[in-house]
Amino acid sequence: MDKSWMGTNRIKKPYIDGVAAFIDYAVHNLLKTSNIDPRGNKQHLTMPCPCTNCLNHIDHTVEEVHLHLFSNGIDLNYTNWIKHGENYEPSISAPTPVNATPTSVNNVDFASEIPTDGPDIVEMNYRDAYDEVDEEFSTVIHPHNDNILPRVDRRDLGNESRNDYYRTDCGGIVIRKSK
């Protein structure tokens, strides 16, 4: 059966005639395989819709399939109409074994296509972003630097009142209370 119409414009005569021929073919095969009286009402017949939306997963009436083929177009990958009565025809090309390896490889320097400046650019961008965050953090924390006494145990504070300091859970950092 001629399938060249499938890729043509949907408003052109080849597509219109192709849809009509497809519908007739599908209905003929449906009636033949379903043992339905061919003189019966075709409006109640349903078949898989090969439009680009349904992709043969949804059955519709003949009339709906006809409308879908014009509104959505036919799935161009549906070349063996096995869901509409056509016998399966395997591909003409010779099958390639799954574990087949090529017998020759072109002498191509694959490394020449690898960008070499990528990691440096990423590192530079990371460093710039980190420096900006570091500057922001310094401006926020700077007024409080005088109150931070790193790794001081409260017992080592001498004669000063222990109530004048806060101990944090951050690695033994002691912060002097503001007065």
Backbone as CSV, one residue per row, in Angstrom:
resi,resn,N_x,N_y,N_z,CA_x,CA_y,CA_z,C_x,C_y,C_z
1,MET,0.847,-1.182,0.000,0.000,0.000,0.000,0.888,1.239,0.000
2,ASP,0.513,2.223,-0.759,1.274,3.473,-0.869,1.132,4.288,0.421
3,LYS,2.275,4.674,0.986,2.267,5.457,2.232,2.949,6.805,2.054
4,SER,3.214,7.177,0.830,3.910,8.442,0.577,3.079,9.643,1.019
5,TRP,1.788,9.488,1.125,0.888,10.572,1.525,1.110,11.008,2.974
6,MET,1.671,10.125,3.800,1.774,10.391,5.239,2.559,11.661,5.553
7,GLY,3.562,11.971,4.764,4.398,13.139,5.026,3.996,14.386,4.266
8,THR,2.886,14.322,3.544,2.470,15.480,2.743,1.584,16.418,3.559
9,ASN,1.324,17.576,2.992,0.490,18.593,3.626,-0.935,18.063,3.798
10,ARG,-1.516,18.279,4.979,-2.829,17.715,5.307,-3.989,18.314,4.512
11,ILE,-3.762,19.431,3.860,-4.861,20.019,3.081,-4.728,19.717,1.588
12,LYS,-3.698,18.980,1.227,-3.480,18.634,-0.186,-4.172,17.315,-0.528
13,LYS,-4.452,17.142,-1.808,-5.174,15.968,-2.299,-4.484,14.643,-1.959
14,PRO,-3.158,14.518,-2.068,-2.541,13.221,-1.730,-2.813,12.796,-0.280
15,TYR,-2.799,13.734,0.647,-3.063,13.393,2.047,-4.531,13.002,2.232
16,ILE,-5.430,13.776,1.648,-6.871,13.500,1.767,-7.192,12.113,1.205
17,ASP,-6.643,11.814,0.019,-6.874,10.503,-0.590,-6.202,9.396,0.223
18,GLY,-5.026,9.684,0.760,-4.309,8.692,1.569,-5.054,8.339,2.845
19,VAL,-5.645,9.338,3.503,-6.431,9.073,4.712,-7.642,8.217,4.359
20,ALA,-8.303,8.544,3.269,-9.473,7.760,2.849,-9.075,6.308,2.571
21,ALA,-7.947,6.110,1.877,-7.481,4.756,1.574,-7.087,4.022,2.860
22,PHE,-6.440,4.719,3.780,-6.054,4.107,5.059,-7.293,3.669,5.843
23,ILE,-8.289,4.546,5.934,-9.517,4.229,6.676,-10.215,3.019,6.043
24,ASP,-10.320,3.007,4.717,-10.950,1.867,4.032,-10.182,0.574,4.312
25,TYR,-8.859,0.644,4.239,-8.006,-0.520,4.494,-8.188,-1.015,5.930
26,ALA,-8.163,-0.094,6.889,-8.281,-0.465,8.296,-9.661,-1.049,8.600
27,VAL,-10.711,-0.440,8.059,-12.076,-0.943,8.290,-12.238,-2.323,7.657
28,HIS,-11.728,-2.494,6.447,-11.812,-3.793,5.768,-11.153,-4.876,6.629
29,ASN,-9.953,-4.611,7.128,-9.242,-5.596,7.947,-9.909,-5.802,9.302
30,LEU,-10.479,-4.753,9.843,-11.180,-4.867,11.121,-12.418,-5.749,10.978
31,LEU,-13.163,-5.544,9.908,-14.359,-6.359,9.666,-13.985,-7.817,9.408
32,LYS,-12.887,-8.018,8.697,-12.441,-9.370,8.356,-11.991,-10.138,9.604
33,THR,-11.279,-9.480,10.495,-10.750,-10.167,11.677,-11.744,-10.232,12.827
34,SER,-12.739,-9.370,12.840,-13.682,-9.317,13.957,-14.957,-10.094,13.707
35,ASN,-15.117,-10.664,12.534,-16.339,-11.387,12.177,-17.580,-10.519,12.359
36,ILE,-17.465,-9.264,11.958,-18.588,-8.336,12.025,-19.221,-8.277,10.643
37,ASP,-20.526,-8.173,10.617,-21.247,-8.082,9.349,-20.829,-6.802,8.622
38,PRO,-20.225,-6.897,7.433,-19.766,-5.706,6.717,-20.900,-4.770,6.320
39,ARG,-22.139,-5.281,6.321,-23.263,-4.421,5.974,-23.734,-3.606,7.182
40,GLY,-23.145,-3.876,8.354,-23.557,-3.179,9.578,-23.093,-1.727,9.591
41,ASN,-23.453,-1.048,10.645,-23.143,0.376,10.793,-21.678,0.556,11.208
42,LYS,-20.921,1.246,10.382,-19.501,1.461,10.667,-19.272,2.497,11.765
43,GLN,-20.292,3.216,12.150,-20.121,4.258,13.173,-19.776,3.665,14.531
44,HIS,-20.131,2.409,14.760,-19.872,1.788,16.056,-18.533,1.054,16.092
45,LEU,-17.869,0.965,14.971,-16.557,0.311,14.938,-15.510,1.211,15.594
46,THR,-14.648,0.598,16.375,-13.531,1.363,16.952,-12.224,0.715,16.536
47,MET,-11.197,1.536,16.460,-9.863,1.064,16.077,-8.818,1.956,16.732
48,PRO,-7.578,1.471,16.829,-6.514,2.322,17.370,-6.311,3.533,16.465
49,CYS,-6.154,4.681,17.089,-5.981,5.916,16.324,-4.487,6.194,16.134
50,PRO,-4.005,6.260,14.874,-2.582,6.473,14.619,-2.181,7.946,14.517
51,CYS,-2.986,8.839,15.077,-2.629,10.262,14.997,-1.454,10.554,15.924
52,THR,-0.895,11.740,15.809,0.298,12.103,16.587,0.016,12.238,18.077
53,ASN,-1.250,12.369,18.463,-1.583,12.443,19.890,-1.879,11.069,20.478
54,CYS,-2.633,10.259,19.775,-3.069,8.960,20.309,-2.012,7.867,20.129
55,LEU,-1.246,7.914,19.059,-0.152,6.980,18.784,-0.569,5.511,18.914
56,ASN,-1.774,5.196,18.464,-2.317,3.834,18.490,-2.572,3.295,19.894
57,HIS,-2.544,4.133,20.901,-2.799,3.686,22.271,-4.265,3.854,22.666
58,ILE,-5.013,4.629,21.899,-6.410,4.915,22.228,-7.285,4.510,21.046
59,ASP,-8.334,3.767,21.339,-9.294,3.392,20.300,-10.355,4.477,20.171
60,HIS,-10.695,4.767,18.930,-11.753,5.734,18.629,-12.647,5.147,17.548
61,THR,-13.781,5.772,17.357,-14.644,5.360,16.250,-13.940,5.724,14.944
62,VAL,-14.401,5.136,13.872,-13.817,5.390,12.553,-13.879,6.878,12.230
63,GLU,-15.000,7.489,12.530,-15.167,8.919,12.243,-14.174,9.765,13.054
64,GLU,-13.972,9.409,14.327,-13.027,10.166,15.162,-11.592,9.989,14.674
65,VAL,-11.238,8.771,14.271,-9.896,8.536,13.721,-9.701,9.395,12.481
66,HIS,-10.708,9.433,11.629,-10.662,10.247,10.417,-10.407,11.712,10.775
67,LEU,-11.149,12.236,11.747,-10.969,13.634,12.170,-9.588,13.865,12.789
68,HIS,-9.124,12.931,13.619,-7.806,13.067,14.248,-6.691,13.106,13.209
69,LEU,-6.821,12.297,12.171,-5.773,12.275,11.149,-5.674,13.605,10.417
70,PHE,-6.768,14.332,10.332,-6.714,15.658,9.709,-6.332,16.746,10.709
71,SER,-6.811,16.648,11.918,-6.503,17.709,12.889,-5.111,17.554,13.495
72,ASN,-4.655,16.325,13.724,-3.362,16.103,14.385,-2.284,15.581,13.450
73,GLY,-2.668,14.975,12.352,-1.701,14.348,11.459,-1.439,12.921,11.903
74,ILE,-0.882,12.132,11.000,-0.589,10.733,11.303,0.829,10.621,11.851
75,ASP,1.032,9.678,12.744,2.362,9.426,13.296,3.265,8.923,12.165
76,LEU,4.278,9.705,11.831,5.149,9.361,10.697,6.010,8.132,10.978
77,ASN,6.138,7.740,12.234,6.905,6.536,12.567,6.074,5.263,12.414
78,TYR,4.797,5.396,12.220,3.908,4.244,12.064,3.915,3.818,10.597
79,THR,4.973,3.110,10.221,5.144,2.732,8.818,4.649,1.326,8.534
80,ASN,4.641,0.444,9.507,4.023,-0.876,9.368,2.693,-0.821,10.098
81,TRP,1.629,-0.858,9.366,0.293,-0.673,9.947,-0.208,-1.971,10.578
82,ILE,0.560,-2.526,11.461,0.225,-3.821,12.061,-1.012,-3.742,12.949
83,LYS,-1.319,-2.586,13.479,-2.522,-2.440,14.318,-3.781,-2.279,13.467
84,HIS,-3.584,-2.202,12.161,-4.722,-2.012,11.260,-4.749,-3.083,10.166
85,GLY,-4.144,-4.242,10.458,-4.271,-5.395,9.576,-3.104,-5.678,8.666
86,GLU,-2.099,-4.842,8.640,-0.960,-5.092,7.756,-0.018,-6.096,8.422
87,ASN,0.548,-6.987,7.613,1.524,-7.937,8.139,2.820,-7.212,8.469
88,TYR,3.483,-7.696,9.507,4.738,-7.073,9.925,5.805,-7.342,8.878
89,GLU,6.484,-6.281,8.460,7.583,-6.402,7.507,8.842,-5.902,8.187
90,PRO,9.775,-6.811,8.480,11.007,-6.357,9.132,11.802,-5.434,8.225
91,SER,12.682,-4.692,8.832,13.513,-3.741,8.102,14.326,-4.458,7.040
92,ILE,14.526,-3.801,5.917,15.275,-4.386,4.805,16.766,-4.461,5.121
93,SER,17.269,-3.522,5.897,18.701,-3.508,6.194,19.069,-4.711,7.051
94,ALA,20.301,-5.166,6.895,20.778,-6.328,7.637,20.867,-5.999,9.122
95,PRO,20.447,-6.933,9.961,20.523,-6.664,11.402,21.973,-6.618,11.877
96,THR,22.240,-5.741,12.825,23.570,-5.617,13.404,23.561,-6.303,14.759
97,PRO,24.493,-7.238,14.990,24.541,-7.888,16.303,24.736,-6.855,17.413
98,VAL,24.179,-7.157,18.576,24.223,-6.217,19.691,25.649,-5.925,20.125
99,ASN,26.493,-6.957,20.162,27.860,-6.765,20.645,28.858,-6.514,19.520
100,ALA,28.389,-6.096,18.379,29.272,-5.854,17.239,30.159,-4.647,17.494
101,THR,31.416,-4.785,17.130,32.352,-3.667,17.241,32.763,-3.254,15.844
102,PRO,33.008,-1.972,15.650,33.414,-1.527,14.312,34.767,-2.121,13.939
103,THR,34.927,-2.447,12.648,36.180,-3.036,12.196,37.257,-1.990,11.989
104,SER,36.867,-0.756,11.760,37.862,0.301,11.610,37.314,1.579,12.223
105,VAL,38.235,2.376,12.714,37.864,3.657,13.307,38.667,4.728,12.596
106,ASN,38.002,5.800,12.223,38.715,6.896,11.579,39.772,7.442,12.521
107,ASN,40.893,7.832,11.951,41.975,8.384,12.752,41.629,9.832,13.089
108,VAL,40.960,10.017,14.202,40.498,11.335,14.616,41.059,11.619,15.995
109,ASP,41.547,12.833,16.173,42.041,13.234,17.490,40.854,13.770,18.280
110,PHE,40.227,12.890,19.060,39.037,13.284,19.808,39.361,14.320,20.872
111,ALA,40.575,14.307,21.401,40.952,15.251,22.458,41.033,16.681,21.944
112,SER,41.180,16.854,20.633,41.293,18.214,20.099,39.991,18.991,20.243
113,GLU,38.874,18.278,20.422,37.587,18.953,20.543,37.203,19.245,21.987
114,ILE,38.031,18.822,22.932,37.721,19.035,24.345,38.166,20.437,24.736
115,PRO,37.268,21.261,25.278,37.682,22.605,25.708,38.639,22.506,26.894
116,THR,39.733,23.242,26.795,40.740,23.163,27.859,40.648,24.307,28.846
117,ASP,39.885,25.345,28.537,39.827,26.481,29.448,38.652,26.385,30.414
118,GLY,37.869,25.339,30.350,36.688,25.208,31.195,36.968,25.243,32.685
119,PRO,37.831,24.379,33.227,38.046,24.360,34.678,38.594,25.672,35.227
120,ASP,39.473,26.338,34.462,40.021,27.610,34.939,38.927,28.665,35.050
121,ILE,38.032,28.693,34.077,36.941,29.671,34.104,36.023,29.391,35.283
122,VAL,35.712,28.124,35.511,34.843,27.766,36.633,35.502,28.149,37.947
123,GLU,36.799,27.835,38.085,37.502,28.163,39.328,37.544,29.671,39.539
124,MET,37.772,30.433,38.465,37.833,31.885,38.577,36.463,32.442,38.986
125,ASN,35.407,31.939,38.377,34.064,32.393,38.746,33.740,32.039,40.184
126,TYR,34.148,30.851,40.617,33.909,30.438,41.995,34.665,31.349,42.954
127,ARG,35.926,31.630,42.618,36.753,32.469,43.481,36.159,33.877,43.583
128,ASP,35.716,34.446,42.446,35.115,35.781,42.468,33.864,35.806,43.337
129,ALA,33.019,34.800,43.193,31.793,34.746,43.995,32.135,34.582,45.466
130,TYR,33.143,33.765,45.765,33.538,33.542,47.154,34.093,34.829,47.759
131,ASP,34.908,35.568,46.989,35.483,36.817,47.495,34.395,37.827,47.819
132,GLU,33.355,37.892,46.971,32.256,38.823,47.243,31.546,38.457,48.537
133,VAL,31.295,37.181,48.747,30.635,36.733,49.975,31.536,37.004,51.168
134,ASP,32.837,36.769,51.016,33.788,36.994,52.101,33.809,38.468,52.505
135,GLU,33.770,39.379,51.517,33.755,40.811,51.826,32.469,41.196,52.551
136,GLU,31.337,40.670,52.100,30.070,40.967,52.769,30.094,40.475,54.207
137,PHE,30.597,39.272,54.405,30.656,38.705,55.750,31.557,39.546,56.645
138,SER,32.687,39.998,56.114,33.621,40.813,56.904,32.988,42.124,57.335
139,THR,32.210,42.750,56.451,31.592,44.026,56.830,30.515,43.829,57.882
140,VAL,29.858,42.682,57.867,28.823,42.420,58.869,29.444,42.062,60.210
141,ILE,30.495,41.257,60.210,31.057,40.739,61.455,32.122,41.657,62.055
142,HIS,32.695,42.561,61.264,33.815,43.387,61.723,33.537,44.169,63.014
143,PRO,32.408,44.813,63.186,32.181,45.561,64.432,32.190,44.668,65.671
144,HIS,32.001,43.385,65.501,31.920,42.476,66.640,33.221,41.720,66.878
145,ASN,34.239,41.937,66.060,35.493,41.198,66.192,36.158,41.402,67.544
146,ASP,36.029,42.581,68.131,36.697,42.857,69.401,36.096,42.052,70.540
147,ASN,34.866,41.599,70.378,34.200,40.854,71.441,34.435,39.354,71.363
148,ILE,35.123,38.877,70.310,35.337,37.443,70.150,36.725,37.076,70.655
149,LEU,36.785,36.134,71.571,38.049,35.635,72.107,38.142,34.166,71.708
150,PRO,38.947,33.818,70.724,38.968,32.448,70.225,39.580,31.470,71.218
151,ARG,38.931,30.326,71.359,39.410,29.192,72.146,39.883,29.564,73.552
152,VAL,39.060,30.281,74.240,39.391,30.647,75.618,38.449,29.899,76.537
153,ASP,39.002,29.277,77.538,38.188,28.589,78.532,37.777,29.611,79.580
154,ARG,36.547,29.539,80.059,36.047,30.522,81.020,36.895,30.521,82.293
155,ARG,37.520,29.408,82.625,38.364,29.361,83.833,39.638,30.164,83.647
156,ASP,40.031,30.390,82.384,41.271,31.122,82.109,41.053,32.622,82.002
157,LEU,39.872,33.114,82.304,39.588,34.532,82.131,40.147,35.379,83.273
158,GLY,40.678,34.752,84.261,41.314,35.504,85.351,40.309,36.127,86.286
159,ASN,40.616,37.358,86.704,39.806,38.042,87.704,38.506,38.602,87.142
160,GLU,38.375,38.640,85.823,37.161,39.210,85.240,35.973,38.315,85.568
161,SER,34.839,38.914,85.697,33.629,38.178,86.043,33.251,37.250,84.909
162,ARG,32.975,36.002,85.267,32.584,35.028,84.243,31.217,35.361,83.660
163,ASN,30.442,36.164,84.315,29.122,36.541,83.808,29.216,37.569,82.688
164,ASP,30.417,38.098,82.436,30.588,39.082,81.374,30.808,38.430,80.001
165,TYR,30.783,37.099,79.926,31.098,36.395,78.682,30.030,35.345,78.367
166,TYR,29.891,35.084,77.071,29.033,33.992,76.592,29.942,32.907,76.038
167,ARG,29.643,31.686,76.334,30.386,30.585,75.713,29.500,30.030,74.594
168,THR,30.083,29.814,73.445,29.323,29.259,72.324,29.711,27.809,72.123
169,ASP,28.957,27.121,71.323,29.281,25.732,70.994,30.175,25.652,69.769
170,CYS,30.683,26.772,69.316,31.480,26.834,68.086,32.951,26.624,68.392
171,GLY,33.334,25.468,68.809,34.743,25.155,69.003,35.384,25.918,70.148
172,GLY,34.694,26.204,71.195,35.289,26.851,72.358,35.425,28.352,72.244
173,ILE,34.740,28.993,71.318,34.837,30.447,71.169,34.050,31.109,72.287
174,VAL,34.659,32.110,72.902,34.016,32.859,73.980,33.778,34.272,73.488
175,ILE,32.565,34.780,73.682,32.221,36.124,73.223,31.971,37.001,74.436
176,ARG,32.618,38.169,74.450,32.448,39.125,75.534,31.102,39.817,75.366
177,LYS,30.345,39.916,76.462,29.055,40.599,76.433,29.282,42.082,76.231
178,SER,28.381,42.698,75.511,28.452,44.154,75.344,28.029,44.815,76.640
179,LYS,28.705,45.916,76.989,28.384,46.610,78.243,27.605,47.848,77.992
